[in-house]
């Protein structure tokens, strides 16, 4: 990646707004925070505003609550009042919601930093590398190009970004490039054992009950090549759980021998259905998600469909069947 145009842009401006996608994950939040620390080390003014609040499970990365939800602590006008607006970890309008509307209207310079295959033309200076395992890798490389030193807070944020998007380094996207960056982050103060505990060993009883219920209804199709799950609002109510408790649940399907593809359909409080898809090498689930206006990576993609749970399953299931059957 040639970072020189962005390095020049950054050095030439003072005020920055950073944003990411709806329902931000650790790569989104870690990348935003990592970039914010780098910019602030250069004396820049930085604000972070997203279309969704940070999930409670990731608040340990943002103890001072500097990440704002648009409309709660930061207005549309404030989000547009900046020199440069940088979007990280997405390049799709459908993932930006109200932040996307502000991004369209702002007079600020516009930048996108992303590693996803699926994208829209956002009318921005684009720094995109689909070979990167996580946007956190790209933020690390930009930080190095800016000549910034990475402190412990930034190291932990970027470590979480990369570790979660690589499934704690077990996904095929993990490369020697990934591990060289991780080595640097550990040297800079990242604490893998602490971060793993905070990310994966804080499960509630409610989540355990929800996971047990949902896994008990796992369905198999395509001669065992496809597995899928679904979660209803009733499940959340009766287990005392919330939508964030379904994070990574779809990956349990890939633990089954012979499964090449999997998806989970989750009923949302607004009655829409969030569908997350996963696959083994060679099966492009991003192409399935794109049919419904979603996207992502070839092996990890998703979409929100404004329909009922039954209708969403009826629409997604045949496409996923075809995908795993080649």
Secondary structure, DSSP 8 states (H G I E B T S, - for coil): ---HHHHHHHHT--EEEEE--SS--HHHHHHHHHHHHHHHHTT-EEEEEESS---GGGGGG-TT--EEEETBEE-HHHHH-SSEEEEES---GGGTHHHHHHHHH--SEEEEEE--S-----SSEEEE-TTSS-HHHHHHHHHHHTT----HHHHHHHHHHHHHHTTTTTSTT--HHHHHHHHHHHHTT--HHHHHHHHHS---HHHHHHHHHHHTT-EEEGGGTEEEEEE-HHHHHHHT--GGGGTTGGGGGGGSTT--EEEEEEE-TTS-EEEEEEE-TT--HHHHHHHTT-EE-SSEEEEEESS-HHHHHHHHHHHHHHHHH-
